[in-house]
């Protein structure tokens, strides 16, 4: 109401709401336009300058708090349209695929309204078609034709409407940003509500008057009609015997005509038989015999040709069997060589670990030697004792040092001025020797335990690394199948980083920090990154997770495995590839002579929906279970009758075929 009141105060015309400015050509086109354009746009107003835009925004939205949508079309000018398809391709779409026109041609509107709808919803790029579009979708590969760019560089998105058998549909094709595949979204079209045709008040008044007049006429004629009905019933009761006699006469006449026609046919057959019997059949008989001989010769020749073809086929089959056996042998040889390579890699990894252990022992002893040298330097600095060590009276051998120590002990023993001091000295000396011996013993046990732990850790880490390598090989192969890259790594909590002291050396035994890193790459220009929710989308995490589980599946025995809606975050291409991988890994046949644990186990894939025509569904090892929990199911499972369901389906299909044939014959008669 405010906008209607203030239209004269605006600098340029204000149009809208848009729904009131659009006039569709017919109700069907109205439903197309309404389903393509959002509800917020239908309620929007169109202005032609920024001053009017700011005025409406300030007065209506900010001051009066009324949610209003405003679209700015500078100067109300309709920009020149660039069609999505060239004239040549558009002509092919109309002539061969059943399209009629663009969506912007199905209604009339002033230029500002038309420009607003084009800028917001691209109605100038949407096609409208008829019944022939469905046939083109089924038989003429319309999807690839309409989505192909005319320069042949890549694919393009497309959208169109059509009606088939009184049912309207919208098809939208979108191109994936990641792999360029085409995704399809279909939607049924409901009758228009916003754009449905209104009723003129004058026309409504005229119709009301017509109804009242009709009611008066009915009331006036009702008594006369009742009298006529009574008379009609009397006449019908009187005419029943006459009708019965007429029916009998018609039946007798029909029987007479039928018998007359049968008699005529029998007479014609008798005349034909007499004419054939009177002819000379000798020449005809010879001709027939010659034809039979010729057919026999042709049959014999065909049999000989078939025998030759069968012999050639058997030879080819033997050659093919040999090739298949050779291929199987080569595959088995490749598998054995692969196993040997894996064992050699494991042995190499173990040797590398032993080398690292020896290097670590060497560095440890070198460090101990450095500490002892530093301690000796601290007790007897080389700068202070250099001159004293060079004197002639210094002992030069170990024996001389022992003799000097014995002399010093003798001198100490000769001191008897303070016996109490000597006693304390001897006690402390013995105590120091006991503690030193205990310290040496404890240090030796510590080193022994440490070496034992290192040996066990090395063996365990080597076996664990071999398992990670096997999973990594399978995971990399599976990720390559979907056009991506992946790698599995063993994370040892920073064990591979440089160590500077004993405290950081103990970090390699802190196994709670160990784990498995899943490295993935989904784009050509990127690098391998750790799989995480912050970096990768839900679909990328789903693909990586299921491929990692597939890599682990054959390394462990389990009665069954179960995943829930693993395919819901995937696009169509990745979902098909993931399903194919699940089928291949879960239907591996058990080899002859295998143990009870040598099996791939059952695999339960729980999902609300699957794509049509999935590769692998024809496998006999796959069972599809439907869980029905809706309001229209059977009260008892025994009510489900498969034979009755098939019979009803055949009956419906036959009725539909008869209706289609009747329609086609009617069209032919009309065309004639």
C-alpha positions as CSV (number, residue, x, y, z in Angstrom):
1,X,0.0,0.0,0.0
2,X,2.8,2.4,0.8
3,X,4.5,1.7,-2.5
4,X,1.3,2.2,-4.4
5,X,0.8,5.5,-2.6
6,X,4.4,6.7,-3.2
7,X,4.8,5.7,-6.9
8,X,4.2,9.3,-8.0
9,X,6.9,10.6,-5.7
10,X,9.6,8.3,-7.2
11,X,12.0,9.7,-9.7
12,X,11.3,6.9,-12.2
13,X,8.5,4.3,-12.5
14,X,8.4,1.6,-9.9
15,X,7.1,-1.8,-11.2
16,X,5.7,-4.7,-9.3
17,X,5.3,-7.0,-7.7
18,X,6.7,-9.0,-10.7
19,X,3.9,-11.6,-10.5
20,X,1.3,-8.9,-11.3
21,X,3.3,-7.8,-14.4
22,X,3.7,-11.2,-16.1
23,X,1.0,-12.5,-18.6
24,X,1.7,-16.2,-19.6
25,X,0.3,-17.4,-23.0
26,X,-1.5,-20.4,-21.4
27,X,-1.8,-22.2,-18.0
28,X,0.9,-24.8,-19.0
29,X,3.5,-22.1,-19.6
30,X,2.4,-20.4,-16.4
31,X,3.3,-23.5,-14.5
32,X,6.7,-23.6,-16.2
33,X,7.5,-20.0,-15.4
34,X,6.3,-20.2,-11.8
35,X,8.4,-23.4,-11.0
36,X,11.6,-21.8,-12.5
37,X,11.4,-18.5,-10.8
38,X,11.7,-18.3,-7.0
39,X,8.9,-17.1,-4.7
40,X,11.0,-14.2,-3.5
41,X,11.4,-12.9,-7.0
42,X,7.6,-13.0,-7.7
43,X,7.1,-10.7,-4.7
44,X,9.9,-8.3,-5.7
45,X,9.6,-4.8,-7.0
46,X,11.7,-3.4,-9.9
47,X,13.1,0.1,-9.9
48,X,15.0,1.9,-12.6
49,X,17.5,4.1,-10.6
50,X,19.6,3.7,-7.4
51,X,17.8,6.7,-5.8
52,X,14.5,4.9,-5.9
53,X,16.2,1.7,-4.7
54,X,17.7,3.5,-1.6
55,X,14.4,5.3,-0.9
56,X,12.4,2.1,-0.8
57,X,15.0,0.2,1.1
58,X,15.2,3.0,3.8
59,X,11.4,3.7,4.1
60,X,10.1,0.1,3.8
61,X,12.7,-2.2,5.1
62,X,14.6,-0.1,7.7
63,X,11.8,2.1,9.1
64,X,8.7,-0.1,8.7
65,X,10.6,-3.4,9.1
66,X,8.7,-4.9,6.1
67,X,10.7,-7.6,4.3
68,X,10.7,-6.4,0.6
69,X,12.9,-7.5,-2.3
70,X,14.0,-4.8,-4.7
71,X,15.7,-5.4,-8.1
72,X,17.5,-2.5,-9.8
73,X,17.3,-2.4,-13.7
74,X,19.2,0.7,-14.8
75,X,16.9,3.0,-16.8
76,X,14.5,0.0,-17.2
77,X,16.4,-1.0,-20.4
78,X,16.3,-4.6,-21.7
79,X,19.9,-5.6,-22.5
80,X,20.6,-7.4,-25.9
81,X,20.2,-11.2,-25.3
82,X,22.9,-13.6,-26.2
83,X,21.3,-17.0,-26.7
84,X,22.9,-20.1,-25.3
85,X,22.6,-22.0,-28.6
86,X,23.4,-20.9,-32.1
87,X,20.7,-20.5,-34.7
88,X,21.9,-23.7,-36.4
89,X,21.8,-25.8,-33.2
90,X,18.5,-24.2,-32.1
91,X,17.0,-25.2,-35.5
92,X,18.1,-28.8,-34.9
93,X,16.7,-28.8,-31.4
94,X,13.3,-27.6,-32.7
95,X,13.1,-29.9,-35.8
96,X,14.6,-33.2,-34.5
97,X,14.2,-33.0,-30.7
98,X,10.7,-31.4,-30.2
99,X,11.6,-28.1,-28.7
100,X,9.2,-25.1,-29.4
101,X,10.7,-21.9,-28.0
102,X,12.7,-20.3,-25.1
103,X,11.1,-19.7,-21.7
104,X,11.2,-15.9,-22.1
105,X,9.0,-16.3,-25.2
106,X,6.2,-18.0,-23.3
107,X,4.9,-14.8,-21.7
108,X,4.7,-11.1,-22.1
109,X,6.0,-8.4,-19.8
110,X,7.4,-4.9,-20.0
111,X,11.2,-4.5,-20.5
112,X,12.2,-3.8,-16.9
113,X,10.4,-7.0,-15.7
114,X,11.8,-9.1,-18.5
115,X,15.4,-7.9,-17.8
116,X,15.0,-8.6,-14.0
117,X,13.9,-12.2,-14.7
118,X,16.7,-12.7,-17.2
119,X,19.4,-11.4,-14.8
120,X,18.0,-13.3,-11.8
121,X,17.0,-16.7,-13.4
122,X,18.5,-16.8,-16.9
123,X,15.1,-17.5,-18.5
124,X,16.6,-16.6,-21.9
125,X,18.7,-19.9,-21.7
126,X,15.8,-22.3,-20.8
127,X,14.0,-24.3,-23.5
128,X,10.4,-25.4,-23.7
129,X,9.3,-28.5,-25.6
130,X,6.5,-31.0,-26.2
131,X,5.9,-34.7,-26.4
132,X,8.7,-35.4,-28.8
133,X,11.3,-34.4,-26.2
134,X,10.7,-37.7,-24.2
135,X,11.4,-39.7,-27.4
136,X,14.5,-37.8,-28.0
137,X,15.7,-38.4,-24.4
138,X,15.0,-42.2,-24.8
139,X,16.4,-42.8,-28.3
140,X,18.4,-39.8,-29.7
141,X,21.0,-39.2,-26.8
142,X,19.6,-35.6,-26.2
143,X,21.7,-35.3,-23.0
144,X,25.1,-35.3,-24.8
145,X,23.8,-33.1,-27.7
146,X,22.3,-30.4,-25.6
147,X,25.2,-30.3,-23.1
148,X,28.0,-30.2,-25.7
149,X,29.6,-26.8,-26.4
150,X,29.7,-26.0,-30.1
151,X,33.4,-25.4,-30.1
152,X,33.9,-29.0,-28.7
153,X,36.1,-27.8,-25.8
154,X,34.0,-29.1,-22.8
155,X,30.5,-29.6,-21.5
156,X,27.9,-27.0,-20.5
157,X,24.9,-26.9,-18.2
158,X,21.4,-27.0,-19.6
159,X,17.8,-26.7,-18.5
160,X,14.5,-27.4,-20.3
161,X,10.7,-28.0,-19.7
162,X,8.5,-30.4,-21.6
163,X,5.1,-32.2,-21.2
164,X,4.5,-35.9,-22.0
165,X,1.2,-37.7,-21.5
166,X,-0.3,-34.8,-19.5
167,X,2.7,-34.8,-17.1
168,X,5.1,-31.9,-17.1
169,X,8.8,-32.1,-16.1
170,X,11.9,-30.0,-15.7
171,X,15.3,-31.4,-16.6
172,X,18.4,-29.7,-15.3
173,X,21.9,-30.8,-16.3
174,X,24.9,-29.5,-14.3
175,X,28.6,-30.0,-15.0
176,X,30.8,-31.1,-12.0
177,X,33.6,-28.7,-11.1
178,X,35.9,-31.6,-10.1
179,X,35.8,-34.2,-12.9
180,X,33.6,-32.6,-15.6
181,X,30.8,-35.2,-15.4
182,X,27.2,-34.3,-16.1
183,X,24.7,-34.6,-13.2
184,X,20.9,-34.7,-13.8
185,X,18.2,-33.3,-11.6
186,X,14.5,-33.9,-12.6
187,X,11.4,-32.3,-11.1
188,X,7.7,-32.7,-11.7
189,X,5.8,-29.5,-12.4
190,X,2.6,-28.7,-10.5
191,X,-0.1,-26.4,-11.8
192,X,0.5,-22.7,-11.4
193,X,-0.8,-21.0,-8.3
194,X,0.7,-17.5,-8.3
195,X,0.2,-17.0,-12.1
196,X,-3.1,-18.8,-12.5
197,X,-5.7,-17.0,-14.5
198,X,-8.0,-14.7,-12.5
199,X,-11.8,-14.0,-13.2
200,X,-13.1,-10.7,-14.4
201,X,-15.9,-9.4,-12.0
202,X,-18.1,-8.5,-14.9
203,X,-17.8,-12.0,-16.4
204,X,-18.5,-13.4,-12.9
205,X,-21.7,-11.3,-12.6
206,X,-22.8,-12.4,-16.1
207,X,-22.2,-16.1,-15.2
208,X,-24.2,-15.6,-11.9
209,X,-27.1,-14.1,-13.9
210,X,-27.0,-17.0,-16.4
211,X,-27.1,-19.6,-13.5
212,X,-30.1,-17.9,-12.0
213,X,-31.9,-17.8,-15.3
214,X,-31.1,-21.5,-15.8
215,X,-32.5,-22.4,-12.4
216,X,-35.8,-20.5,-13.1
217,X,-36.1,-22.4,-16.4
218,X,-35.5,-25.7,-14.7
219,X,-38.2,-25.0,-12.1
220,X,-40.7,-24.0,-14.8
221,X,-40.0,-27.1,-17.0
222,X,-39.9,-29.6,-14.1
223,X,-43.7,-30.4,-14.0
224,X,-43.8,-30.8,-17.8
225,X,-40.7,-33.0,-17.7
226,X,-42.3,-35.3,-15.1
227,X,-45.4,-35.7,-17.3
228,X,-43.3,-36.6,-20.2
229,X,-41.4,-39.2,-18.2
230,X,-44.7,-40.9,-17.2
231,X,-45.8,-41.0,-20.8
232,X,-42.4,-42.4,-21.9
233,X,-42.6,-45.2,-19.3
234,X,-46.1,-46.1,-20.6
235,X,-44.8,-46.2,-24.2
236,X,-41.8,-48.3,-23.1
237,X,-44.0,-50.9,-21.4
238,X,-46.2,-51.1,-24.5
239,X,-43.2,-51.4,-26.8
240,X,-41.4,-54.2,-25.0
241,X,-43.2,-57.1,-26.8
242,X,-42.6,-55.4,-30.1
243,X,-38.9,-54.9,-29.3
244,X,-38.5,-58.6,-28.5
245,X,-40.1,-59.6,-31.8
246,X,-37.8,-57.1,-33.6
247,X,-34.7,-58.7,-31.9
248,X,-35.8,-62.2,-33.0
249,X,-36.3,-61.1,-36.5
250,X,-32.9,-59.4,-36.6
251,X,-31.3,-62.6,-35.3
252,X,-33.1,-64.8,-37.8
253,X,-32.0,-62.4,-40.6
254,X,-28.4,-62.4,-39.4
255,X,-28.3,-66.2,-39.2
256,X,-29.8,-66.5,-42.7
257,X,-27.1,-64.1,-44.2
258,X,-24.4,-66.1,-42.4
259,X,-25.5,-69.5,-43.7
260,X,-25.9,-68.0,-47.1
261,X,-22.3,-66.7,-47.1
262,X,-21.0,-70.1,-45.8
263,X,-22.8,-71.9,-48.6
264,X,-21.4,-69.6,-51.2
265,X,-17.8,-70.2,-49.8
266,X,-18.3,-74.0,-49.9
267,X,-19.5,-73.9,-53.5
268,X,-16.5,-71.8,-54.5
269,X,-14.1,-74.4,-52.8
270,X,-15.8,-77.2,-54.7
271,X,-15.5,-75.5,-58.0
272,X,-11.8,-74.8,-57.3
273,X,-11.2,-78.4,-56.4
274,X,-12.9,-79.7,-59.6
275,X,-10.8,-77.3,-61.7
276,X,-7.6,-78.4,-60.1
277,X,-8.6,-82.1,-60.5
278,X,-9.2,-81.6,-64.2
279,X,-5.8,-80.1,-64.9
280,X,-2.8,-82.1,-66.2
281,X,-0.5,-82.3,-63.0
282,X,2.5,-84.0,-64.6
283,X,4.4,-80.9,-65.5
284,X,3.6,-79.3,-62.2
285,X,4.8,-82.4,-60.4
286,X,8.1,-82.4,-62.2
287,X,8.6,-78.8,-61.4
288,X,8.0,-79.4,-57.7
289,X,10.4,-82.4,-57.7
290,X,13.2,-80.2,-59.2
291,X,12.6,-77.6,-56.6
292,X,12.8,-80.2,-53.8
293,X,16.1,-81.6,-55.2
294,X,17.5,-78.1,-55.4
295,X,16.5,-77.5,-51.7
296,X,18.1,-80.8,-50.6
297,X,21.4,-79.9,-52.4
298,X,21.4,-76.5,-50.7
299,X,20.7,-78.1,-47.3
300,X,23.6,-80.5,-47.8
301,X,26.0,-77.7,-48.8
302,X,24.8,-75.6,-45.8
303,X,25.5,-78.6,-43.5
304,X,29.1,-79.0,-44.9
305,X,29.7,-75.3,-44.5
306,X,28.4,-75.5,-40.9
307,X,30.8,-78.5,-40.2
308,X,33.8,-76.5,-41.5
309,X,32.8,-73.5,-39.5
310,X,32.4,-75.7,-36.4
311,X,35.9,-77.2,-37.0
312,X,37.4,-73.7,-37.3
313,X,35.6,-72.6,-34.1
314,X,37.0,-75.6,-32.2
315,X,40.5,-74.8,-33.4
316,X,40.1,-71.2,-32.3
317,X,38.6,-72.3,-29.0
318,X,41.7,-74.6,-28.3
319,X,44.0,-71.7,-29.1
320,X,42.0,-69.4,-26.9
321,X,42.0,-72.0,-24.1
322,X,45.8,-72.2,-24.3
323,X,46.1,-68.4,-24.2
324,X,43.8,-68.3,-21.1
325,X,45.9,-71.0,-19.4
326,X,49.1,-69.1,-20.2
327,X,47.5,-65.9,-18.9
328,X,46.5,-67.7,-15.7
329,X,50.1,-69.1,-15.3
330,X,51.6,-65.7,-15.9
331,X,49.2,-64.2,-13.4
332,X,50.2,-66.8,-10.8
333,X,53.9,-66.2,-11.5
334,X,53.4,-62.4,-11.2
335,X,51.7,-63.0,-7.8
336,X,54.6,-65.2,-6.5
337,X,57.2,-62.6,-7.7
338,X,55.1,-59.9,-6.0
339,X,55.2,-61.9,-2.8
340,X,58.9,-62.4,-3.0
341,X,59.4,-58.7,-3.7
342,X,57.4,-57.9,-0.6
343,X,59.5,-60.4,1.5
344,X,62.7,-58.8,0.1
345,X,61.4,-55.3,1.0
346,X,60.6,-56.5,4.5
347,X,64.1,-58.0,4.8
348,X,65.6,-54.8,3.5
349,X,63.6,-52.8,6.0
350,X,64.8,-55.1,8.9
351,X,68.5,-54.7,7.8
352,X,67.9,-50.9,7.6
353,X,66.6,-51.0,11.2
354,X,69.6,-53.1,12.3
355,X,71.9,-50.6,10.7
356,X,70.1,-47.7,12.4
357,X,70.4,-49.6,15.7
358,X,74.1,-50.1,15.3
359,X,74.6,-46.5,14.3
360,X,72.6,-45.5,17.5
361,X,74.9,-47.7,19.7
362,X,78.0,-46.2,18.1
363,X,76.8,-42.7,18.7
364,X,75.9,-43.7,22.3
365,X,79.4,-45.0,23.0
366,X,80.9,-42.1,21.3
367,X,78.9,-39.8,23.5
368,X,79.9,-41.8,26.6
369,X,83.6,-41.5,25.6
370,X,83.1,-37.7,25.1
371,X,81.6,-37.4,28.6
372,X,84.5,-39.4,30.2
373,X,87.0,-37.2,28.4
374,X,85.2,-34.1,29.6
375,X,85.1,-35.5,33.2
376,X,88.9,-36.2,33.1
377,X,89.5,-32.8,31.7
378,X,87.5,-31.4,34.6
379,X,89.5,-33.4,37.2
380,X,92.9,-32.7,35.7
381,X,92.8,-29.8,33.2
382,X,95.4,-30.3,30.5
383,X,96.6,-26.7,30.7
384,X,97.5,-27.1,34.4
385,X,99.0,-30.6,34.3
386,X,100.7,-30.4,31.0
387,X,104.1,-29.5,32.4
388,X,103.8,-31.9,35.4
389,X,102.9,-34.8,33.1
390,X,106.0,-34.1,30.9
391,X,108.4,-34.4,33.9
392,X,110.7,-37.4,34.2
393,X,109.5,-38.6,37.6
394,X,105.9,-39.2,36.4
395,X,105.0,-42.9,35.9
396,X,104.8,-43.8,32.2
397,X,103.1,-47.2,32.5
398,X,100.1,-48.7,34.3
399,X,102.5,-50.7,36.6
400,X,104.3,-47.5,37.6
401,X,101.0,-45.8,38.4
402,X,99.9,-48.8,40.6
403,X,103.3,-48.7,42.4
404,X,102.8,-44.9,43.0
405,X,99.4,-45.5,44.4
406,X,100.7,-48.3,46.7
407,X,103.4,-45.9,48.0
408,X,100.8,-43.2,48.6
409,X,98.5,-45.7,50.5
410,X,101.5,-46.8,52.6
411,X,102.3,-43.2,53.5
412,X,98.7,-42.6,54.4
413,X,98.7,-45.8,56.5
414,X,101.8,-44.6,58.4
415,X,99.9,-41.6,59.6
416,X,98.8,-42.4,63.2
417,X,98.3,-39.0,64.6
418,X,94.4,-39.4,64.4
419,X,93.2,-43.0,64.4
420,X,89.5,-41.9,64.3
421,X,90.0,-40.2,61.0
422,X,91.6,-43.3,59.5
423,X,88.7,-45.4,60.7
424,X,86.1,-43.1,59.1
425,X,88.2,-43.1,55.9
426,X,88.2,-46.9,55.7
427,X,84.5,-47.2,56.4
428,X,83.6,-44.6,53.8
429,X,85.9,-46.2,51.3
430,X,84.2,-49.6,51.7
431,X,80.8,-48.0,51.5
432,X,81.9,-46.2,48.2
433,X,83.1,-49.5,46.8
434,X,79.8,-51.2,47.7
435,X,77.7,-48.4,46.1
436,X,80.0,-48.4,43.0
437,X,79.5,-52.1,42.6
438,X,75.7,-51.8,43.0
439,X,75.7,-48.9,40.5
440,X,77.6,-51.0,38.0
441,X,75.2,-53.9,38.4
442,X,72.1,-51.7,38.0
443,X,73.6,-49.9,35.0
444,X,74.3,-53.3,33.3
445,X,70.8,-54.6,33.9
446,X,69.3,-51.3,32.6
447,X,71.4,-51.5,29.4
448,X,70.4,-55.2,29.0
449,X,66.6,-54.4,29.4
450,X,67.0,-51.5,27.0
451,X,68.6,-53.7,24.3
452,X,65.9,-56.3,24.7
453,X,63.1,-53.7,24.4
454,X,64.8,-52.2,21.3
455,X,65.1,-55.7,19.7
456,X,61.4,-56.4,20.3
457,X,60.4,-52.9,19.1
458,X,62.4,-53.3,16.0
459,X,60.8,-56.6,15.0
460,X,57.3,-55.3,15.9
461,X,57.8,-52.1,13.9
462,X,59.2,-54.0,10.9
463,X,56.1,-56.3,10.8
464,X,53.8,-53.3,11.3
465,X,55.5,-51.4,8.5
466,X,55.0,-54.5,6.2
467,X,51.3,-54.4,6.9
468,X,51.1,-50.7,6.3
469,X,53.0,-51.2,3.0
470,X,50.4,-53.8,1.8
471,X,47.5,-51.5,2.7
472,X,49.3,-48.6,1.0
473,X,49.7,-50.6,-2.2
474,X,46.0,-51.4,-2.4
475,X,44.9,-48.0,-1.3
476,X,47.0,-46.3,-3.9
477,X,45.6,-48.5,-6.6
478,X,42.0,-48.0,-5.6
479,X,42.4,-44.2,-5.4
480,X,44.1,-44.2,-8.9
481,X,40.9,-46.0,-10.2
482,X,38.8,-43.0,-9.2
483,X,41.2,-40.5,-10.7
484,X,42.9,-39.4,-7.5
485,X,46.1,-40.2,-5.6
486,X,46.6,-41.6,-2.1
487,X,49.2,-43.0,0.3
488,X,49.2,-44.7,3.7
489,X,52.0,-43.9,6.1
490,X,53.0,-45.1,9.6
491,X,53.3,-42.1,12.0
492,X,55.7,-42.9,14.9
493,X,55.1,-39.8,17.0
494,X,58.2,-37.9,15.7
495,X,60.5,-40.9,16.0
496,X,62.2,-40.0,12.7
497,X,63.3,-36.5,14.0
498,X,66.8,-35.8,15.3
499,X,67.4,-36.6,19.0
500,X,69.8,-34.4,21.2
501,X,69.4,-36.0,24.7
502,X,68.2,-39.2,26.4
503,X,64.7,-37.6,27.2
504,X,63.9,-37.1,23.5
505,X,65.4,-40.6,22.8
506,X,62.6,-42.2,24.9
507,X,59.9,-40.7,22.7
508,X,60.2,-43.6,20.3
509,X,58.8,-45.9,23.0
510,X,55.7,-43.6,23.6
511,X,53.4,-45.8,21.5
512,X,50.2,-43.8,22.4
513,X,51.5,-41.1,19.9
514,X,51.8,-43.6,17.0
515,X,49.2,-43.9,14.3
516,X,48.3,-44.2,10.6
517,X,48.3,-41.2,8.3
518,X,46.0,-41.2,5.3
519,X,47.5,-38.9,2.6
520,X,45.2,-38.0,-0.3
521,X,45.3,-35.7,-3.4
522,X,42.1,-34.9,-5.3
523,X,43.3,-32.3,-7.7
524,X,46.2,-32.3,-10.2
525,X,47.7,-29.1,-9.0
526,X,47.7,-30.0,-5.3
527,X,50.0,-32.2,-3.2
528,X,49.4,-35.1,-0.9
529,X,47.8,-33.9,2.3
530,X,46.6,-35.6,5.5
531,X,42.9,-36.4,5.3
532,X,41.0,-34.0,7.6
533,X,37.6,-32.3,7.9
534,X,39.1,-28.9,7.7
535,X,40.8,-29.5,4.3
536,X,38.5,-32.0,2.4
537,X,34.8,-32.1,1.7
538,X,32.4,-34.8,2.9
539,X,32.4,-36.6,-0.4
540,X,36.2,-36.7,-0.5
541,X,36.4,-38.1,3.0
542,X,33.8,-40.7,2.1
543,X,35.8,-41.9,-0.9
544,X,39.1,-42.0,1.0
545,X,37.5,-43.8,4.0
546,X,35.8,-46.6,1.9
547,X,39.0,-47.1,-0.2
548,X,41.0,-47.4,3.1
549,X,38.5,-50.0,4.4
550,X,38.7,-51.9,1.1
551,X,42.5,-52.0,1.5
552,X,42.2,-53.4,5.0
553,X,39.4,-55.9,4.2
554,X,41.5,-58.8,2.8
555,X,44.1,-58.6,5.6
556,X,41.8,-59.7,8.3
557,X,39.0,-62.3,8.7
558,X,35.5,-61.2,9.8
559,X,32.1,-62.8,9.6
560,X,30.5,-59.7,8.2
561,X,31.1,-56.0,7.7
562,X,28.5,-53.2,7.7
563,X,28.6,-49.6,6.5
564,X,25.7,-47.1,6.7
565,X,25.0,-44.5,3.9
566,X,28.6,-44.4,2.8
567,X,27.4,-43.4,-0.7
568,X,25.2,-40.4,0.2
569,X,27.9,-37.7,0.0
570,X,29.3,-38.9,-3.4
571,X,28.6,-37.6,-6.9
572,X,27.3,-40.1,-9.5
573,X,30.7,-41.0,-11.0
574,X,32.4,-41.7,-7.6
575,X,29.4,-43.6,-6.3
576,X,29.5,-46.0,-9.3
577,X,33.3,-46.5,-8.9
578,X,33.0,-47.1,-5.1
579,X,30.1,-49.6,-5.6
580,X,32.1,-51.5,-8.2
581,X,35.1,-51.7,-5.8
582,X,32.9,-52.9,-2.9
583,X,31.4,-55.6,-5.2
584,X,34.9,-56.8,-6.4
585,X,36.3,-57.0,-2.9
586,X,33.3,-58.6,-1.3
587,X,32.6,-61.4,-3.9
588,X,36.0,-63.0,-4.1
589,X,35.4,-66.8,-4.4
590,X,37.0,-69.1,-1.8
591,X,39.9,-71.1,-3.2
592,X,39.9,-74.9,-3.0
593,X,41.4,-76.3,0.2
594,X,41.1,-73.0,2.1
595,X,40.7,-72.9,5.8
596,X,37.5,-71.6,7.5
597,X,39.0,-68.2,8.0
598,X,40.0,-67.8,4.3
599,X,37.0,-65.9,3.1
600,X,36.1,-62.2,2.4
601,X,33.0,-62.3,4.7
602,X,29.6,-60.8,4.1
603,X,29.3,-57.1,3.4
604,X,26.1,-55.1,4.4
605,X,25.7,-51.8,2.5
606,X,22.7,-49.9,4.1
607,X,21.4,-47.0,2.1
608,X,18.1,-45.2,1.4
609,X,18.7,-45.2,-2.4
610,X,21.1,-46.5,-5.1
611,X,21.8,-45.2,-8.6
612,X,20.2,-47.1,-11.5
613,X,22.3,-49.5,-13.7
614,X,25.1,-50.0,-11.3
615,X,27.9,-52.2,-12.6
616,X,28.1,-55.5,-10.6
617,X,24.4,-55.8,-9.7
618,X,24.2,-58.9,-12.0
619,X,26.6,-60.8,-9.7
620,X,25.0,-63.9,-8.3
621,X,26.6,-63.2,-4.9
622,X,24.6,-60.0,-4.4
623,X,21.3,-60.0,-2.5
624,X,19.1,-56.9,-2.4
625,X,16.9,-56.6,0.7
626,X,14.1,-54.0,0.8
627,X,12.9,-52.8,4.2
628,X,9.3,-51.6,3.9
629,X,8.1,-49.4,6.8
630,X,5.6,-47.1,5.1
631,X,1.9,-46.6,5.9
632,X,0.6,-48.5,2.8
633,X,2.4,-51.9,3.3
634,X,0.8,-55.2,3.8
635,X,-0.6,-56.1,7.2
636,X,0.9,-59.6,6.8
637,X,3.9,-60.7,4.8
638,X,2.0,-63.6,3.4
639,X,-0.3,-61.2,1.5
640,X,2.5,-60.6,-0.9
641,X,1.9,-62.7,-4.0
642,X,4.6,-62.5,-6.6
643,X,2.6,-64.3,-9.4
644,X,-0.3,-61.9,-8.9
645,X,2.0,-58.9,-9.0
646,X,3.6,-60.1,-12.3
647,X,0.2,-60.8,-13.9
648,X,-1.1,-57.3,-12.9
649,X,2.1,-55.7,-14.3
650,X,1.7,-57.6,-17.6
651,X,-2.0,-56.6,-17.8
652,X,-1.2,-52.9,-17.3
653,X,1.6,-53.0,-19.9
654,X,-0.7,-54.7,-22.5
655,X,-3.4,-52.1,-21.8
656,X,-0.9,-49.3,-22.3
657,X,0.3,-50.9,-25.5
658,X,-3.2,-51.1,-26.8
659,X,-3.9,-47.5,-26.0
660,X,-0.6,-46.4,-27.7
661,X,-1.5,-48.4,-30.8
662,X,-5.0,-46.9,-30.8
663,X,-3.5,-43.4,-30.6
664,X,-1.0,-44.1,-33.4
665,X,-3.8,-45.4,-35.7
666,X,-5.9,-42.4,-34.9
667,X,-3.0,-40.1,-35.8
668,X,-2.5,-42.0,-39.1
669,X,-6.2,-41.6,-40.0
670,X,-6.1,-37.9,-39.3
671,X,-3.0,-37.4,-41.3
672,X,-4.6,-39.2,-44.3
